[in-house]
Amino acid sequence: MKKLFLTSIASLALVGPAFAAGDATPSEPKPVKECKSGKVWSEKKSRCVKPENASLSEDTLYDTVRSLAHNERFEDAQIILAAMADQSEDRVLTYWGFTHRKLGDVTLGMAFYNQAIEQNPNNILARSYMGQAHVEAGDMVAARAQLGEIRARGGAGTWAEASLASALQTGVTFNY
């Protein structure tokens, strides 16, 4: 078991720093300046602002959501998610699913993951998080099915694949 754990950690070390979700998203979220609950750092204004502020891009909001999730500030992440313009966009749906799951509402989280995958079947981050939810529930068959989908959709070598593969081997899931 110890050897298996070390092997999975080594594979994450090789893949982890590269990319997440098959895109240019680092495996760990970009560092963002910390703001009080419900606020987002604005580079243009050099201060914390409400997420509805016109000076904020959707990418800035998304990066903030990922950072908050990484730091287990799931309720704060949901405040930012609620301010995002396109609530049907698959990465928004993915993080609605993620935050609800981490807050204990796995059923609602899975519903959001399914919506994200419906919007974009190639959303390998949603598939990875869904697979990790299956690992947490002890459903390794469903988790392996998501791992297969990730690989079939070009996600081999990504953080999405490595994190789910590690979760399957170790039972340990991720907060981002």
The 8 nearest C-alpha neighbors of each residue, nearest first, counted from 0:
[[1, 3, 2, 4, 169, 5, 168, 6],
 [0, 2, 4, 3, 5, 6, 169, 7],
 [1, 3, 5, 0, 4, 6, 7, 8],
 [4, 2, 0, 6, 1, 5, 7, 168],
 [3, 5, 1, 7, 6, 2, 169, 0],
 [6, 4, 8, 2, 7, 3, 9, 1],
 [7, 5, 9, 3, 4, 8, 2, 10],
 [6, 8, 10, 4, 9, 165, 5, 3],
 [9, 7, 5, 11, 10, 6, 12, 4],
 [10, 8, 12, 6, 7, 11, 5, 13],
 [9, 11, 7, 13, 12, 8, 6, 14],
 [12, 10, 15, 14, 8, 13, 9, 161],
 [13, 11, 9, 15, 10, 14, 8, 16],
 [14, 12, 10, 11, 15, 9, 16, 17],
 [13, 15, 11, 17, 12, 16, 158, 156],
 [16, 14, 11, 12, 158, 17, 26, 13],
 [17, 15, 26, 14, 18, 25, 12, 13],
 [16, 18, 15, 14, 25, 26, 19, 157],
 [19, 17, 25, 26, 157, 24, 158, 23],
 [20, 18, 158, 26, 24, 157, 21, 159],
 [19, 21, 124, 159, 123, 22, 158, 157],
 [22, 20, 19, 157, 154, 18, 23, 123],
 [23, 21, 20, 24, 19, 18, 25, 157],
 [22, 24, 18, 25, 19, 21, 20, 17],
 [23, 25, 19, 22, 18, 26, 20, 28],
 [26, 24, 18, 27, 19, 28, 23, 17],
 [27, 25, 19, 18, 15, 16, 158, 24],
 [26, 28, 25, 29, 175, 69, 16, 24],
 [29, 27, 66, 65, 25, 30, 26, 62],
 [30, 28, 31, 62, 27, 66, 25, 65],
 [29, 31, 28, 66, 32, 62, 63, 27],
 [32, 30, 33, 29, 63, 66, 40, 62],
 [33, 31, 40, 34, 30, 39, 47, 63],
 [32, 34, 31, 35, 40, 39, 47, 38],
 [35, 33, 38, 47, 39, 32, 36, 40],
 [34, 36, 38, 37, 33, 47, 39, 75],
 [37, 35, 75, 38, 34, 78, 39, 74],
 [36, 38, 78, 75, 35, 79, 49, 39],
 [37, 39, 49, 48, 34, 36, 47, 35],
 [40, 38, 47, 48, 50, 34, 49, 41],
 [39, 41, 47, 46, 32, 48, 42, 34],
 [42, 40, 44, 43, 45, 46, 47, 39],
 [41, 43, 45, 44, 40, 46, 55, 54],
 [44, 42, 41, 45, 54, 46, 55, 40],
 [43, 45, 41, 46, 42, 54, 47, 48],
 [46, 44, 42, 41, 43, 40, 47, 48],
 [47, 45, 44, 41, 40, 48, 42, 43],
 [46, 48, 40, 39, 38, 41, 34, 49],
 [49, 47, 38, 39, 40, 50, 46, 41],
 [48, 50, 38, 51, 52, 39, 37, 47],
 [51, 49, 52, 39, 82, 38, 79, 48],
 [50, 52, 49, 82, 53, 83, 55, 48],
 [53, 51, 50, 54, 49, 55, 48, 41],
 [52, 54, 55, 51, 56, 50, 49, 48],
 [53, 55, 52, 56, 43, 41, 44, 51],
 [56, 54, 53, 52, 59, 41, 57, 60],
 [57, 55, 59, 58, 60, 54, 53, 61],
 [56, 58, 60, 59, 61, 55, 83, 84],
 [59, 57, 61, 56, 60, 62, 55, 63],
 [60, 58, 62, 56, 61, 57, 63, 55],
 [59, 61, 57, 63, 58, 62, 64, 56],
 [60, 62, 58, 64, 63, 59, 57, 65],
 [63, 61, 59, 65, 64, 60, 58, 66],
 [62, 64, 66, 60, 61, 65, 67, 59],
 [63, 65, 76, 61, 67, 62, 66, 68],
 [66, 64, 68, 62, 63, 67, 28, 69],
 [67, 65, 69, 63, 28, 68, 64, 62],
 [66, 68, 72, 70, 64, 69, 65, 76],
 [69, 67, 71, 65, 70, 73, 66, 72],
 [70, 68, 175, 66, 174, 67, 71, 65],
 [69, 71, 67, 68, 72, 66, 174, 73],
 [72, 70, 68, 69, 73, 67, 174, 101],
 [73, 71, 67, 75, 68, 70, 74, 76],
 [72, 74, 76, 98, 68, 75, 71, 77],
 [75, 73, 77, 76, 72, 78, 98, 102],
 [76, 74, 78, 77, 73, 72, 36, 37],
 [77, 75, 64, 73, 79, 74, 78, 67],
 [76, 78, 80, 74, 79, 75, 81, 73],
 [79, 77, 75, 81, 76, 80, 37, 74],
 [78, 80, 76, 82, 77, 81, 50, 64],
 [79, 81, 77, 83, 82, 78, 76, 91],
 [82, 80, 78, 79, 83, 77, 86, 84],
 [83, 81, 79, 80, 51, 50, 84, 78],
 [82, 84, 80, 81, 85, 86, 57, 79],
 [83, 85, 86, 82, 57, 81, 51, 80],
 [86, 84, 87, 88, 83, 91, 82, 57],
 [85, 87, 88, 84, 91, 83, 92, 81],
 [86, 88, 85, 89, 92, 91, 118, 115],
 [89, 87, 91, 85, 86, 90, 92, 118],
 [90, 88, 115, 92, 91, 118, 93, 87],
 [89, 91, 93, 92, 88, 94, 115, 125],
 [92, 90, 94, 93, 89, 88, 86, 95],
 [93, 91, 89, 95, 115, 90, 111, 94],
 [94, 92, 90, 96, 125, 91, 112, 95],
 [95, 93, 97, 96, 91, 92, 98, 90],
 [94, 96, 92, 98, 97, 93, 99, 91],
 [108, 97, 95, 111, 94, 93, 99, 112],
 [96, 98, 94, 100, 95, 99, 108, 101],
 [99, 97, 101, 73, 95, 100, 96, 94],
 [98, 100, 108, 102, 104, 96, 101, 97],
 [101, 99, 105, 108, 104, 103, 97, 102],
 [100, 102, 98, 103, 99, 97, 73, 104],
 [103, 101, 99, 100, 104, 98, 73, 74],
 [102, 104, 100, 101, 105, 99, 98, 108],
 [105, 103, 100, 99, 106, 107, 102, 108],
 [104, 106, 100, 108, 107, 103, 109, 99],
 [107, 105, 109, 108, 104, 110, 100, 99],
 [108, 106, 110, 109, 105, 104, 111, 99],
 [96, 109, 107, 100, 105, 99, 111, 106],
 [108, 110, 112, 106, 111, 107, 105, 113],
 [109, 111, 107, 113, 108, 112, 114, 106],
 [110, 112, 96, 114, 108, 113, 109, 92],
 [113, 111, 109, 115, 96, 114, 93, 110],
 [112, 114, 116, 110, 111, 115, 117, 109],
 [113, 115, 117, 111, 112, 116, 118, 110],
 [116, 114, 89, 112, 118, 92, 117, 113],
 [115, 117, 120, 119, 113, 118, 114, 122],
 [116, 118, 114, 115, 119, 120, 113, 89],
 [119, 117, 115, 116, 89, 114, 120, 88],
 [118, 120, 116, 121, 117, 122, 115, 89],
 [119, 121, 116, 122, 117, 118, 115, 123],
 [122, 120, 119, 123, 152, 116, 149, 153],
 [123, 121, 119, 124, 120, 125, 116, 126],
 [122, 124, 126, 20, 125, 149, 121, 127],
 [123, 125, 20, 127, 126, 159, 122, 128],
 [126, 124, 128, 93, 123, 127, 122, 112],
 [125, 127, 123, 129, 124, 128, 145, 130],
 [128, 126, 124, 130, 159, 129, 125, 163],
 [129, 127, 131, 125, 130, 126, 132, 124],
 [130, 128, 126, 132, 131, 127, 125, 133],
 [129, 131, 142, 133, 127, 132, 128, 145],
 [130, 132, 134, 128, 133, 129, 172, 163],
 [133, 131, 129, 135, 130, 134, 128, 136],
 [132, 134, 136, 130, 138, 142, 131, 135],
 [135, 133, 131, 137, 136, 132, 138, 139],
 [134, 136, 132, 133, 137, 131, 170, 172],
 [137, 135, 133, 134, 138, 132, 139, 131],
 [136, 138, 134, 135, 139, 133, 132, 170],
 [139, 137, 133, 140, 136, 141, 134, 142],
 [138, 140, 142, 141, 134, 137, 143, 133],
 [139, 141, 143, 142, 138, 144, 133, 137],
 [142, 140, 144, 143, 139, 138, 133, 145],
 [141, 143, 130, 139, 133, 145, 144, 140],
 [144, 142, 146, 140, 145, 141, 139, 147],
 [143, 145, 141, 147, 142, 146, 140, 148],
 [146, 144, 148, 142, 147, 143, 130, 126],
 [145, 147, 143, 149, 144, 148, 150, 142],
 [146, 148, 144, 150, 145, 149, 151, 143],
 [149, 147, 145, 151, 150, 146, 152, 144],
 [150, 148, 154, 146, 152, 123, 147, 151],
 [149, 151, 154, 155, 147, 152, 148, 153],
 [150, 152, 148, 149, 153, 147, 154, 155],
 [153, 151, 149, 150, 154, 121, 148, 123],
 [152, 154, 150, 151, 155, 149, 21, 121],
 [153, 155, 150, 149, 157, 21, 152, 156],
 [156, 154, 150, 157, 153, 160, 149, 151],
 [155, 157, 154, 14, 160, 158, 161, 159],
 [158, 156, 159, 160, 19, 154, 155, 21],
 [157, 159, 19, 161, 160, 15, 18, 162],
 [160, 158, 20, 157, 127, 124, 162, 19],
 [159, 161, 157, 158, 163, 162, 164, 155],
 [162, 160, 158, 164, 163, 159, 11, 165],
 [161, 163, 165, 164, 159, 160, 158, 166],
 [162, 164, 166, 165, 160, 161, 127, 131],
 [165, 163, 161, 167, 166, 162, 160, 168],
 [164, 166, 168, 162, 163, 167, 7, 169],
 [167, 165, 170, 171, 163, 169, 172, 168],
 [166, 168, 164, 165, 170, 169, 163, 134],
 [169, 167, 165, 166, 170, 164, 7, 4],
 [170, 168, 166, 171, 167, 165, 4, 7],
 [169, 171, 166, 167, 168, 172, 134, 135],
 [170, 172, 166, 169, 173, 165, 167, 135],
 [173, 171, 166, 131, 170, 174, 162, 163],
 [172, 174, 175, 171, 162, 131, 166, 128],
 [175, 173, 69, 68, 71, 172, 70, 101],
 [174, 69, 173, 68, 65, 27, 28, 66]]
